[in-house]
Amino acid sequence: MKNTIFAISFIIFSLSQMNSKAQKTDLIETSAGKLEIHHIGHSSLMFSFDEKIIHIDPYSRVSDYNQLPKADLILITHQHRDHLDTAAINKIHQKNTQYIVAPVCLDMASFDGQVTVIANGESTDFGSIKIEAVPAYNIVNKRDNGIPYHPKGEGNGYILNIGDKRIYVAGDTENIPEMADFGKIDIAFLPMNLPFTMSPEMTAKAAKALQPAILFPYHYGKTDTNELVQLLNSSPEIEIRIR
């Protein structure tokens, strides 16, 4: 009996530790207050700022969204089911939830709430936060029929301007030339999984172009993140945080 109790307790402890590690909170000081960043998993993020909750690309497979805070804002980068997951969205939707989505998302789902549609190059505001939509697409990686996994002009990356910090959430993209025109980026979330987005080499080139103070590789699947660390050894000014 004691052995059984011990085994159950150990399993519960282990699961709690795994969950804590997977959803570690990063606290970022901005001129407008503290920003909490939670990497939920895959490309799913949750930001907490000024008593508001922002979910980005919620995805049911990486968390039980019944257990997460309800959304004041949901950002959707594009229409693929691991980014536009209505099951996860429905669990965090509340009466006043607002949505910011790429135009292509309207072909795949309807949204119950205030919806703002912005395309590449456009911007909008959520309270004191300015949100810019930037390109996210493939140049090299394509399907067997020659069509890119993410065609140019279809999906968004987002730059969130929070106080004096600019946070770039890239969505599904390669190291596209437009990154050189983004301006100052303090925090960058860059995807790293072939064949859909970037190799570690591509991600390293993107990071060197953007020069963020903090780099979070995300959406990296089974990619060895140590490869990225090695490739950026010569760029100590970029802090890599792997979650």
C-alpha positions in Angstrom: 0.0 0.0 0.0 2.8 2.4 0.9 4.6 1.6 -2.3 1.4 2.4 -4.3 0.9 5.7 -2.5 4.6 6.6 -3.1 4.3 5.7 -6.8 1.2 7.8 -7.3 2.8 10.7 -5.4 5.9 10.5 -7.5 3.9 10.5 -10.7 1.9 13.6 -9.6 5.1 15.4 -8.6 6.8 14.5 -11.9 3.8 15.7 -13.9 3.7 18.9 -12.0 7.4 19.5 -12.6 7.0 18.8 -16.3 4.1 21.2 -16.5 5.9 23.9 -14.6 8.9 23.6 -16.9 6.9 23.6 -20.0 5.0 26.7 -19.0 7.8 28.6 -17.3 7.0 32.3 -16.9 9.5 34.9 -18.3 9.1 38.4 -16.7 10.0 41.3 -18.9 10.3 44.8 -17.5 8.9 47.4 -19.9 8.5 51.2 -19.4 4.7 50.6 -19.1 4.9 47.8 -16.5 5.7 44.1 -16.3 5.0 41.7 -19.1 4.6 38.0 -18.3 5.4 35.6 -21.2 4.3 32.0 -21.1 5.4 29.6 -23.8 2.6 27.1 -23.7 4.1 24.9 -26.3 4.5 24.5 -30.1 3.7 28.0 -31.4 1.2 28.8 -28.6 2.0 31.7 -26.3 0.2 33.6 -23.6 1.1 37.1 -22.5 -0.1 38.9 -19.4 0.1 42.7 -19.3 -1.8 45.4 -17.6 -4.3 42.9 -16.2 -5.1 41.7 -19.7 -4.5 38.2 -21.1 -3.3 37.7 -24.7 -3.3 34.3 -26.3 -1.4 33.7 -29.5 -2.2 30.7 -31.8 -3.8 28.5 -29.0 -3.5 24.8 -29.8 -5.3 22.1 -27.9 -2.6 19.5 -28.3 -0.1 21.4 -26.1 -2.3 22.3 -23.1 -5.6 21.9 -21.5 -7.1 25.3 -22.3 -9.9 24.8 -19.7 -7.2 25.3 -17.1 -5.8 28.5 -18.6 -7.0 32.1 -18.1 -9.7 33.4 -20.4 -8.6 35.6 -23.2 -9.0 39.4 -23.5 -7.3 39.2 -26.9 -6.6 36.2 -29.3 -4.0 36.7 -32.1 -4.1 34.2 -34.9 -1.2 34.2 -37.4 -2.7 32.0 -40.1 -5.2 29.3 -41.0 -3.4 26.0 -40.4 -5.0 23.9 -37.7 -2.1 24.0 -35.3 -2.5 27.8 -35.3 -6.2 28.2 -35.8 -7.7 25.7 -33.5 -11.4 26.5 -32.8 -11.5 23.9 -29.9 -8.8 25.7 -28.0 -10.3 29.1 -28.9 -13.7 28.2 -27.6 -12.2 27.2 -24.2 -10.6 30.6 -23.6 -13.3 32.8 -25.3 -15.3 35.0 -23.1 -18.0 37.7 -23.7 -15.5 40.5 -24.4 -12.8 38.6 -26.1 -11.3 40.5 -29.1 -9.6 38.9 -32.1 -6.9 40.0 -34.4 -6.5 37.7 -37.4 -4.9 37.4 -40.8 -7.5 37.7 -43.7 -7.0 34.1 -44.7 -8.4 33.0 -41.3 -11.9 34.2 -42.2 -12.1 31.4 -44.8 -11.6 28.8 -42.2 -13.5 29.9 -39.1 -16.0 32.4 -37.7 -15.2 34.3 -34.6 -17.7 35.1 -31.9 -16.6 38.6 -30.8 -15.0 41.8 -32.0 -12.7 40.8 -34.9 -10.0 43.0 -36.4 -8.6 41.7 -39.7 -5.1 43.0 -40.6 -2.9 42.0 -43.5 0.9 42.3 -43.9 1.9 46.0 -43.4 -1.1 47.0 -41.5 -1.4 47.7 -37.8 -4.0 48.1 -35.0 -4.2 48.9 -31.3 -5.3 46.9 -28.3 -5.4 49.3 -25.5 -1.9 50.8 -25.2 -0.4 48.0 -27.3 0.3 48.7 -30.9 0.2 45.5 -33.0 1.9 45.4 -36.4 1.3 42.6 -39.0 4.4 41.6 -40.9 5.0 39.1 -43.6 5.5 35.4 -42.8 6.2 33.0 -45.7 8.4 30.4 -47.3 11.0 31.0 -50.0 12.8 27.7 -50.0 10.5 25.1 -48.5 7.7 24.0 -50.7 5.3 21.1 -51.2 5.7 18.5 -53.8 3.6 20.5 -56.2 5.9 23.5 -55.9 3.6 25.6 -53.8 5.3 27.0 -50.6 4.0 25.7 -47.3 3.2 29.3 -46.4 2.7 31.5 -49.5 3.7 35.1 -49.4 0.9 37.5 -48.3 -1.2 34.8 -46.7 -0.1 34.6 -43.0 1.0 37.2 -40.5 3.8 37.6 -38.0 3.1 40.1 -35.3 5.2 42.8 -33.6 3.7 43.9 -30.3 4.8 47.3 -29.0 4.5 47.2 -25.3 6.0 50.2 -23.5 9.6 50.5 -24.8 9.7 46.9 -25.9 9.0 45.4 -29.3 8.2 41.7 -29.3 8.2 39.9 -32.6 6.1 36.7 -32.9 7.1 35.4 -36.3 4.4 32.8 -37.0 5.4 30.3 -39.7 8.1 31.9 -41.8 11.6 31.6 -43.1 14.3 34.2 -42.7 12.7 36.5 -45.2 14.4 39.7 -46.4 11.7 41.9 -44.9 13.2 41.2 -41.5 15.9 43.7 -42.2 13.2 46.5 -42.2 11.5 45.6 -39.0 13.6 48.0 -36.9 14.5 47.5 -33.3 13.3 44.1 -31.9 13.9 43.4 -28.2 12.4 39.9 -28.1 11.9 37.5 -30.9 10.0 34.2 -31.2 11.4 32.4 -34.2 10.1 29.0 -35.6 12.6 26.2 -36.3 11.2 23.1 -37.8 11.8 21.7 -41.3 10.3 21.5 -43.8 7.6 24.0 -42.7 9.7 26.9 -41.4 13.4 27.3 -40.7 16.4 25.1 -40.1 18.8 26.1 -37.3 21.0 27.8 -39.8 18.1 29.9 -41.1 17.0 30.7 -37.6 20.5 31.8 -36.7 20.7 34.1 -39.8 17.3 35.6 -38.9 18.5 36.2 -35.3 21.6 37.9 -36.6 19.6 40.1 -38.9 17.1 41.1 -36.1 19.6 41.3 -33.2 17.0 40.8 -30.4 18.2 41.0 -26.9 16.3 37.8 -26.2 15.6 35.0 -28.6 13.0 32.3 -28.0 13.1 29.5 -30.5 9.6 28.1 -30.7 7.6 25.7 -32.9 10.8 23.6 -33.0 9.3 20.1 -32.7 12.2 17.5 -32.6 14.8 20.0 -33.9 18.0 19.9 -31.8 18.0 23.4 -30.2 21.7 22.9 -29.4 22.5 23.4 -33.0 21.1 26.9 -32.8 23.0 27.6 -29.6 26.3 26.6 -31.3 25.5 28.7 -34.4 25.0 31.8 -32.2 28.1 31.3 -30.1 29.7 34.2 -31.9 26.7 36.5 -31.0 26.8 36.7 -27.2 24.6 39.9 -27.4 21.7 37.6 -28.2 20.4 35.7 -25.1 18.8 32.4 -26.1 16.0 31.1 -23.9 14.8 27.6 -24.7 11.4 26.7 -23.2 
